Amino acid sequence: MGRVVSAFGIRGWIKVQPFTALPDCLLGYPVWWLGQASSATGGQAQWSHREVESAAVHGRGLVAKLKGCDTREGAARLKGLDVAVPRSRLPVSAEGEYYWTDLLGLRVHNLQNESLGRVVRLMETGANEVLVVQEDRRERLIPLLSAVVISVDLAKGEMVVDWGTDY
């Protein structure tokens, strides 16, 4: 749901870049899980839960004070860690809305049924989110817009897009 980008101040606060539609979405969770996805740790996911003492929206991101993190040095050690909450605590997504994690790994093909690869990650660009789709060594950047993404079928593990193979 986000990533720790830096220490904030000298009393152990961290600055968090949220990966949510609204920056305050993480504020309702009293416990965050911090860690790195398995691909970043050589195949082994490593997560620890941290109690949130205080958190607030700060610009386009968040600042937070986690229990047991009381110094700038301690906060700096958290830089680069992902912030997550258990899936069971998240609200059910509305029709046509998806959590980013649900899109990872989907097979992507276009209206001509040409394979474009699999979704390997998503990027926030400021204007809109972008799917990073990889096939062999080629990466395609496909905007995550309703005019481009025609359908998503999580059960089948596929997505149809209005996108050419030569884009």
Backbone as JSON, one array per atom type, in Angstrom:
{
  "sequence": "MGRVVSAFGIRGWIKVQPFTALPDCLLGYPVWWLGQASSATGGQAQWSHREVESAAVHGRGLVAKLKGCDTREGAARLKGLDVAVPRSRLPVSAEGEYYWTDLLGLRVHNLQNESLGRVVRLMETGANEVLVVQEDRRERLIPLLSAVVISVDLAKGEMVVDWGTDY",
  "N": [[0.82, -1.2, 0.0], [2.17, 1.08, 0.17], [5.35, 2.82, 0.46], [8.26, 3.29, 2.41], [9.97, 6.25, 2.21], [11.83, 7.96, 3.34], [13.52, 9.17, 6.33], [11.88, 11.37, 8.65], [12.33, 14.28, 10.09], [13.79, 14.38, 13.43], [12.97, 12.66, 15.41], [12.3, 9.98, 14.94], [10.27, 9.71, 13.08], [8.8, 8.7, 9.94], [8.68, 9.16, 6.37], [6.19, 8.4, 4.05], [5.39, 7.09, 0.91], [2.35, 6.73, -0.4], [0.63, 4.08, -2.12], [-1.95, 4.3, -2.94], [-5.23, 5.36, -3.99], [-6.09, 7.62, -2.6], [-4.18, 9.63, -0.42], [-4.63, 9.35, 2.34], [-5.5, 6.78, 2.92], [-4.1, 4.8, 4.38], [-4.25, 5.66, 6.97], [-6.27, 4.66, 8.61], [-5.46, 2.24, 9.67], [-4.21, 0.61, 12.43], [-1.97, -0.96, 12.67], [0.87, -1.59, 10.76], [2.47, -3.56, 8.25], [5.81, -3.98, 7.59], [8.25, -4.49, 5.12], [9.88, -6.4, 2.55], [9.07, -7.43, -0.7], [9.21, -10.82, -1.93], [10.79, -11.05, -4.28], [12.64, -9.03, -4.02], [14.2, -9.88, -1.96], [15.56, -12.12, -2.66], [13.85, -14.32, -2.96], [12.72, -14.93, -0.49], [10.21, -13.73, 1.48], [10.17, -11.1, 3.81], [8.75, -9.82, 6.56], [7.6, -7.58, 9.1], [5.47, -6.65, 11.78], [4.37, -3.42, 12.74], [3.34, -1.18, 15.18], [1.36, 1.69, 14.76], [1.92, 4.78, 16.06], [1.26, 7.42, 15.52], [0.04, 9.21, 12.71], [-0.14, 11.15, 9.69], [-1.46, 13.02, 6.9], [0.79, 14.45, 4.66], [1.47, 16.73, 2.45], [1.58, 15.15, -0.65], [1.92, 12.72, 0.42], [2.47, 10.67, 3.34], [3.29, 11.11, 6.81], [4.65, 9.32, 9.53], [4.77, 7.96, 12.82], [6.2, 5.26, 14.24], [5.79, 2.75, 16.71], [8.48, 2.16, 18.89], [10.4, 3.15, 17.2], [12.44, 5.63, 17.55], [14.42, 7.4, 16.83], [16.18, 9.38, 14.36], [18.05, 7.86, 12.98], [17.09, 5.26, 13.34], [14.67, 5.49, 11.95], [15.71, 6.01, 9.41], [16.76, 3.54, 8.74], [14.57, 2.17, 7.9], [14.0, 3.01, 5.39], [12.98, 2.41, 2.06], [11.55, 0.13, 2.57], [8.55, -1.73, 2.02], [5.15, -0.88, 2.72], [2.45, -2.49, 4.14], [-0.83, -3.91, 4.66], [-2.81, -6.49, 6.18], [-4.57, -8.46, 3.79], [-7.12, -9.28, 4.46], [-8.08, -7.2, 5.96], [-8.65, -5.16, 4.26], [-11.02, -3.15, 2.43], [-13.65, -4.54, 0.39], [-13.17, -4.43, -3.06], [-14.77, -2.26, -5.41], [-16.97, -2.86, -8.24], [-15.17, -3.1, -11.21], [-12.93, -1.94, -10.1], [-9.64, -2.47, -8.87], [-7.18, -3.89, -6.74], [-3.75, -3.09, -6.86], [-2.04, -5.27, -6.48], [-3.62, -7.37, -7.34], [-3.47, -7.21, -10.07], [-0.92, -7.86, -10.8], [1.02, -10.17, -12.56], [-0.99, -10.89, -14.34], [-1.89, -12.12, -17.57], [-1.56, -10.35, -20.56], [-3.31, -9.35, -23.38], [-4.09, -7.99, -26.63], [-6.81, -6.43, -28.52], [-6.68, -7.77, -30.9], [-6.01, -10.24, -30.12], [-3.32, -10.67, -29.67], [-0.47, -11.56, -27.87], [0.87, -9.61, -25.26], [2.38, -9.92, -23.07], [3.09, -10.24, -19.53], [1.83, -8.57, -16.6], [4.2, -7.0, -14.71], [4.78, -5.02, -12.89], [3.49, -1.94, -11.48], [3.35, 1.56, -12.12], [3.34, 4.82, -10.74], [2.63, 7.8, -12.24], [1.83, 10.36, -11.88], [0.08, 11.64, -13.68], [-1.45, 9.39, -14.42], [-1.8, 5.9, -13.54], [0.49, 3.36, -14.63], [0.81, 0.35, -16.36], [3.37, -2.01, -16.29], [4.35, -4.14, -18.6], [5.72, -7.2, -19.42], [7.34, -9.17, -21.85], [9.3, -11.77, -22.66], [12.27, -10.18, -23.04], [11.35, -7.7, -23.55], [9.8, -4.72, -22.53], [6.69, -3.18, -22.08], [4.96, -0.15, -21.67], [1.9, 0.53, -20.51], [-0.85, 2.59, -20.31], [-2.95, 2.75, -17.46], [-5.89, 3.1, -18.0], [-9.39, 3.56, -18.51], [-10.1, 3.78, -21.18], [-8.16, 2.32, -22.42], [-7.75, -0.14, -21.08], [-9.69, -2.75, -21.6], [-10.95, -5.06, -20.52], [-10.79, -6.95, -17.47], [-10.08, -10.02, -16.15], [-9.91, -11.61, -13.39], [-10.25, -14.23, -12.5], [-9.58, -15.78, -14.72], [-7.07, -14.84, -15.05], [-6.28, -12.82, -16.81], [-6.03, -9.92, -18.98], [-7.5, -7.64, -21.23], [-6.49, -5.32, -23.61], [-6.66, -2.23, -25.43], [-4.35, -1.86, -27.39], [-1.49, -1.66, -29.38], [0.91, -4.02, -30.76], [3.13, -2.8, -31.66], [3.5, -0.47, -30.27]],
  "CA": [[0.0, 0.0, 0.0], [3.05, 2.24, 0.17], [6.79, 2.57, 0.65], [8.98, 4.27, 3.23], [10.91, 6.94, 1.32], [12.89, 8.62, 4.08], [13.24, 9.6, 7.7], [11.23, 12.69, 8.66], [12.67, 14.91, 11.37], [14.84, 13.74, 14.25], [12.37, 11.88, 16.5], [11.9, 8.64, 14.52], [9.17, 9.71, 12.11], [9.13, 8.3, 8.58], [7.85, 9.69, 5.29], [5.68, 7.25, 3.3], [4.73, 7.32, -0.37], [1.25, 5.75, -0.49], [0.27, 3.54, -3.43], [-3.41, 4.25, -2.88], [-5.87, 6.46, -4.71], [-6.08, 8.77, -1.71], [-3.04, 9.46, 0.48], [-4.99, 9.05, 3.73], [-6.06, 5.43, 3.05], [-3.38, 4.02, 5.39], [-4.43, 6.22, 8.3], [-7.24, 3.89, 9.38], [-4.91, 0.96, 10.09], [-3.34, 0.83, 13.59], [-0.75, -1.77, 12.54], [1.37, -1.74, 9.38], [3.5, -4.55, 8.04], [6.93, -3.43, 6.84], [9.11, -5.53, 4.6], [10.19, -6.39, 1.13], [8.52, -8.56, -1.45], [10.17, -11.91, -2.06], [11.74, -10.84, -5.39], [13.69, -8.12, -3.57], [15.0, -10.53, -0.92], [16.09, -13.38, -3.16], [12.91, -15.42, -2.88], [12.14, -15.07, 0.85], [9.53, -12.53, 1.96], [10.5, -10.79, 5.2], [7.84, -8.79, 7.02], [7.38, -7.44, 10.53], [4.38, -5.71, 12.03], [4.74, -2.26, 13.56], [2.2, -0.39, 15.65], [1.41, 3.1, 14.36], [1.6, 5.69, 17.17], [0.63, 8.61, 14.97], [0.27, 9.37, 11.27], [-0.9, 12.27, 9.12], [-1.18, 13.37, 5.51], [1.8, 15.5, 4.53], [1.58, 16.93, 1.01], [1.01, 14.03, -1.41], [2.27, 11.49, 1.1], [2.16, 10.56, 4.75], [4.36, 10.98, 7.79], [4.16, 8.43, 10.57], [5.63, 7.6, 13.94], [5.95, 3.86, 14.58], [6.21, 2.38, 18.05], [9.82, 1.59, 18.96], [11.31, 3.87, 16.31], [12.49, 6.92, 18.24], [15.54, 8.24, 16.37], [16.31, 9.57, 12.91], [18.81, 6.73, 12.47], [16.16, 4.13, 13.29], [13.75, 5.74, 10.84], [16.47, 5.9, 8.15], [16.94, 2.11, 8.44], [13.32, 1.67, 7.3], [13.9, 3.52, 4.01], [12.91, 1.41, 1.0], [10.64, -0.97, 2.92], [7.16, -1.6, 1.61], [4.15, -0.8, 3.79], [1.29, -3.3, 3.76], [-1.79, -4.32, 5.69], [-3.36, -7.79, 5.77], [-5.62, -8.41, 2.77], [-8.42, -9.47, 5.12], [-8.5, -5.93, 6.57], [-8.97, -4.2, 3.2], [-12.41, -3.2, 1.97], [-13.89, -5.22, -0.88], [-13.11, -3.45, -4.15], [-16.01, -2.08, -6.17], [-16.97, -3.38, -9.61], [-14.28, -2.36, -12.1], [-11.77, -1.44, -9.36], [-8.75, -3.57, -8.51], [-5.95, -3.6, -6.02], [-2.59, -3.28, -7.73], [-1.53, -6.62, -6.32], [-4.45, -8.28, -8.14], [-3.12, -7.09, -11.49], [0.41, -8.43, -11.02], [1.03, -11.53, -13.11], [-2.01, -11.14, -15.36], [-1.51, -12.17, -18.98], [-2.16, -9.22, -21.27], [-3.36, -9.43, -24.84], [-4.84, -6.87, -27.2], [-8.07, -6.74, -29.18], [-6.39, -8.7, -31.99], [-5.61, -11.45, -29.42], [-1.86, -10.8, -29.7], [0.08, -11.52, -26.52], [1.78, -8.5, -24.95], [3.2, -10.33, -21.93], [2.48, -10.27, -18.2], [2.03, -7.39, -15.77], [5.27, -7.26, -13.74], [4.67, -4.0, -11.85], [2.74, -0.74, -11.84], [4.05, 2.8, -11.79], [2.56, 6.04, -10.55], [3.31, 8.83, -13.02], [1.27, 11.68, -11.58], [-1.1, 11.8, -14.54], [-2.22, 8.16, -14.28], [-0.98, 4.73, -13.29], [0.97, 2.7, -15.85], [1.14, -1.07, -16.26], [4.62, -2.43, -16.92], [4.06, -5.48, -19.12], [6.97, -7.75, -19.94], [7.32, -10.41, -22.61], [10.71, -12.04, -22.87], [13.06, -9.06, -22.49], [10.71, -6.44, -23.94], [8.84, -4.12, -21.61], [5.75, -2.21, -22.63], [4.3, 0.7, -20.69], [0.51, 0.66, -20.95], [-1.59, 3.39, -19.33], [-4.07, 2.09, -16.77], [-7.02, 3.98, -18.26], [-10.56, 2.8, -18.98], [-10.11, 3.8, -22.64], [-7.14, 1.37, -22.88], [-8.01, -1.45, -20.47], [-11.04, -3.14, -22.02], [-11.5, -5.98, -19.53], [-9.9, -7.64, -16.54], [-10.7, -11.24, -15.65], [-9.0, -12.14, -12.39], [-10.4, -15.68, -12.44], [-8.81, -16.36, -15.83], [-5.71, -14.32, -14.99], [-5.95, -12.1, -18.05], [-6.49, -8.56, -19.23], [-7.55, -7.27, -22.64], [-6.23, -3.89, -23.77], [-6.67, -1.64, -26.78], [-2.94, -1.45, -27.47], [-0.81, -2.37, -30.45], [2.2, -4.68, -30.45], [4.22, -1.92, -32.1], [3.55, 0.75, -29.45]],
  "C": [[0.85, 1.25, 0.0], [4.49, 1.82, 0.35], [7.37, 3.68, 1.5], [10.03, 4.92, 2.33], [12.04, 7.64, 2.06], [12.51, 8.78, 5.54], [12.62, 10.99, 7.6], [11.47, 13.29, 10.04], [13.68, 14.09, 12.13], [14.28, 12.81, 15.32], [11.8, 10.53, 16.05], [10.73, 8.57, 13.56], [9.69, 9.28, 10.75], [8.21, 9.01, 7.6], [7.48, 8.51, 4.4], [5.03, 7.73, 2.01], [3.62, 6.29, -0.48], [1.03, 5.32, -1.94], [-1.24, 3.36, -3.5], [-3.98, 5.45, -3.62], [-5.87, 7.74, -3.9], [-4.96, 8.59, -0.7], [-3.4, 9.07, 1.89], [-5.51, 7.63, 3.95], [-5.37, 4.59, 4.12], [-3.66, 4.48, 6.81], [-5.37, 5.41, 9.18], [-6.71, 2.57, 9.91], [-3.92, 1.17, 11.25], [-2.03, 0.04, 13.55], [-0.4, -1.86, 11.06], [2.39, -2.88, 9.38], [4.56, -3.9, 7.18], [7.81, -4.57, 6.37], [9.39, -5.34, 3.14], [9.58, -7.62, 0.49], [9.61, -9.58, -1.69], [11.17, -11.7, -3.18], [12.88, -9.93, -4.98], [14.61, -8.77, -2.55], [15.5, -11.89, -1.36], [15.16, -14.56, -2.96], [12.24, -15.58, -1.53], [11.52, -13.74, 1.29], [9.85, -12.33, 3.43], [9.67, -9.6, 5.64], [7.81, -8.76, 8.54], [6.26, -6.43, 10.75], [4.85, -4.64, 12.99], [3.48, -1.49, 13.92], [2.4, 1.07, 15.28], [1.0, 3.95, 15.56], [0.83, 6.9, 16.68], [0.96, 8.67, 13.48], [-0.6, 10.5, 10.75], [-0.53, 12.44, 7.66], [-0.19, 14.53, 5.52], [2.07, 15.69, 3.04], [0.87, 15.81, 0.28], [1.3, 12.69, -0.75], [1.81, 11.5, 2.54], [3.44, 10.69, 5.56], [3.79, 10.15, 8.92], [5.24, 8.19, 11.62], [5.24, 6.18, 14.33], [6.5, 3.55, 15.97], [7.58, 1.72, 18.0], [10.83, 2.24, 18.04], [11.37, 5.31, 16.81], [13.62, 7.83, 17.79], [15.52, 8.36, 14.85], [17.04, 8.37, 12.29], [17.92, 5.48, 12.35], [15.18, 4.27, 12.15], [14.46, 5.57, 9.5], [16.67, 4.44, 7.76], [15.7, 1.5, 7.79], [13.14, 2.11, 5.85], [13.91, 2.36, 3.01], [11.99, 0.24, 1.31], [9.23, -0.68, 2.43], [6.28, -1.56, 2.85], [2.92, -1.56, 3.31], [0.36, -3.47, 4.96], [-2.34, -5.67, 5.23], [-4.53, -7.63, 4.8], [-7.01, -8.51, 3.4], [-8.95, -8.18, 5.74], [-8.92, -4.9, 5.53], [-10.44, -4.28, 2.83], [-12.5, -3.95, 0.63], [-13.89, -4.16, -1.98], [-14.43, -3.43, -4.93], [-15.85, -2.68, -7.57], [-16.07, -2.49, -10.48], [-13.09, -1.72, -11.41], [-10.96, -2.64, -8.88], [-7.62, -3.06, -7.65], [-4.79, -3.9, -6.96], [-2.09, -4.71, -7.66], [-2.32, -7.64, -7.12], [-4.05, -8.29, -9.61], [-1.76, -7.72, -11.8], [0.29, -9.87, -11.5], [-0.03, -11.81, -14.16], [-1.39, -11.2, -16.75], [-2.25, -11.04, -19.69], [-2.15, -9.51, -22.76], [-4.26, -8.31, -25.35], [-6.11, -7.36, -27.9], [-7.9, -7.7, -30.35], [-5.92, -10.05, -31.45], [-4.11, -11.74, -29.53], [-1.35, -10.66, -28.26], [1.03, -10.35, -26.36], [2.66, -8.83, -23.76], [2.39, -10.39, -20.64], [2.76, -8.97, -17.46], [3.08, -7.74, -14.71], [5.3, -6.22, -12.62], [3.81, -2.86, -12.36], [3.54, 0.47, -11.4], [3.04, 3.93, -11.64], [3.3, 7.14, -11.3], [2.86, 10.25, -12.68], [0.02, 11.92, -12.39], [-2.02, 10.6, -14.41], [-1.25, 7.02, -13.96], [-0.63, 4.07, -14.62], [1.29, 1.25, -15.53], [2.48, -1.3, -16.94], [4.42, -3.89, -17.29], [5.32, -6.0, -19.79], [6.71, -9.06, -20.67], [8.74, -10.64, -23.08], [11.5, -10.89, -22.25], [12.44, -7.7, -22.82], [9.71, -5.99, -22.88], [7.97, -3.13, -22.37], [5.14, -1.44, -21.48], [2.91, 1.01, -21.22], [-0.25, 1.46, -19.91], [-2.77, 2.63, -18.75], [-5.26, 3.05, -16.81], [-8.18, 3.16, -18.81], [-10.65, 2.79, -20.5], [-9.13, 2.77, -23.22], [-7.42, -0.04, -22.35], [-9.47, -1.8, -20.72], [-11.69, -4.06, -21.0], [-10.39, -6.58, -18.68], [-10.67, -8.84, -16.01], [-9.72, -11.89, -14.69], [-9.07, -13.66, -12.32], [-9.59, -16.37, -13.54], [-7.36, -15.88, -15.84], [-5.32, -13.56, -16.24], [-6.61, -10.73, -18.12], [-6.47, -8.32, -20.73], [-7.39, -5.75, -22.72], [-6.34, -3.48, -25.22], [-5.3, -1.02, -26.98], [-2.25, -2.28, -28.53], [0.49, -3.02, -30.03], [3.37, -3.79, -30.81], [4.3, -0.62, -31.31], [4.72, 0.68, -28.51]]
}
